[in-house]
């Protein structure tokens, strides 16, 4: 008995597992059934909605079909109307062609008549003068009230009378009068043309005067400002300016006014020679700064100045004229120190010797010297744009200053 129980226990366990598995499968089947019912309900709802949409679509289709039938009828009516219009257009085109032919015929007749009128005007000059009277009611040329046969008889009588009067009246008088009248008209037209040209020329003169005055004012303003600034740089603590003459404008002339140590001088004669040199140089440089040039050549502009003023000139040329090139002939050390390239000329045994010193050698220019051959300066290149090249002269054998200056002027840079 116990052995049978032991044998049946595994079977019972297996049956329990099978029962659990069957219960699980049953639960899954019930869940699947519920899901299928939900899907069936959804499909049923979709089917209902689709049937309703189908009914609506069928109703719209019937409505569109009815509209298409109405459009077909309207289209047939339009086709019939189009045929009628096409027929009318064809008839209109035919009428247009007929009118075009008639227009061509009338145009040819008009041209023929115009040609005949031109020939009559060429043959009879009086027609051109009195044609504005043609057709006037109760006038001399009222053709509607004239009888052609009577007009021909009257024309014949007038021709006979004209033939009889030819020997008594000069027939060229009218031609001469017409020529004089034409000449008078031509002279009047020429006079009007001359008057118009005169007016235009006067307007041009006025505009040029305005442009000239505007340019003078602009130049005066710029040059006056630069003149004072340059003079203040050359002679610190002082001022100078250009001002119109008393009671006049810029176009009437300018005079130079100088202020030294806060006192405005009444005349340039009160200044020393060096001060007047600085005034002249300031004016020249201010004019040059208004319209700069690429190159300038200055010959001993510092001859009447001391060393400090010479240094001021060199510094001014370096700072204010950066876009220009200066070639300066000088005998003073203050100008040498500001030069980019220095050419020293010496005179020895009747031969000009030129020594070229670059910028880094300018500081030692007093002691620096070297020998060279004649004409060496002709092979030297100009100083770069915006730089200053200075030429100096000295004599190793004690030659006079005038000889040194003349030799310096011979240098070609």
ABEGO torsion letter per residue (X at the ends): XAAAAAAAAAAAAAAAAAAAAAAAAAAAAAAAAAAAAAAAAAAAAAAAAAAAAAAAAAAAAAAAAAAAAAAAAAAAAAAAAAAAAAAAAAAAAAAAAAAAAAAAAAAAAAAAAAAAAAAAAAABAAAAAAAAABGBBGBAABAAABBAAAAAAAAAAAAAAAAAAAAABBAAAAAAAAAAAAAAAAAAAAAAAAAAAAAAAAAAAAAAAAAAAAAAAAAAAAAAAAAAAAAAAABBGBBBBBBBBBGBBAAAEBBBBBBBGGBBBABAAABBAAAAAAAAAAAAAAAAAABBBABBBBBGAAAABBAAAAAAAAAAAAAABAABBBBBBBABAAAAAABABBBBBBBBGGBBBBBBBBAAAAAAAAABBBBBBBGAAAABBBBBBGBBBBBBBBBAAGBBAAAAAAAAAABBX
